[in-house]
């Protein structure tokens, strides 16, 4: 192990990946997944579908254009963590208002850079998603594995990220009324429906059928969101 690393990942299979911290510095256990997009890390960071997940970015350079005020997919990012190869903390985009690390600190999202993400992505691809502990470099692996063993995954992701009240968004020359049920919906879905001539009323995940019918929609959209749809655990 090279000297200087201050953070690491411990996977539940006992493998370790070393790097440097950015964003929040708290320990966190998440499900580890990867994303291959070459751009759009802000949209990934703020995508509610990644709630409770640590995302490994396959594209190596992350952070170079900072964070723009208009590019969030949700007001409160709930991603579990972000793992990258090279992190750039000096944005060069005129739209940037903050660095990626600043936003991650604001929302208690830990990050690790300097990791061999090619190896890690191949591991996830070949062996599947697993639990991972994002922690300090001096955390003994035995302690980390015990923490993972005793971890109980959260089951409340949809209720956590869904809107808590009805929101309305006017479309361009709107001809249709669409009710969108927010189960962890990206804001770009609303923007796309608006551009297609739809007024969109976004309702919380637990809105009743009678309440939706009362809105007299021309169509109903049910969003995707976080969590395993095959998990029937209440």
Secondary structure, 3 states (H helix, E strand, C coil): CCCCCCEEEEECCCCEEEEEEEEECCCEEEEEEEECCCCCHHHHHCCHHHECEEEEECCCEECCCCEECCCCCCCCCCECEEEECEECCCCCCCCEEECHHHHHHHCCCEEEECCCHHHHHHHHHHHCCCEEEEEECCCCHHHHHHHHHCCCCCCCHHHHHCCCCCEEECCCCCCEEEEEECCCCCHHHHHHHHHCCEEEEEECCCCCHHHHHHCCCCEEEECCCCCCCCCCCC
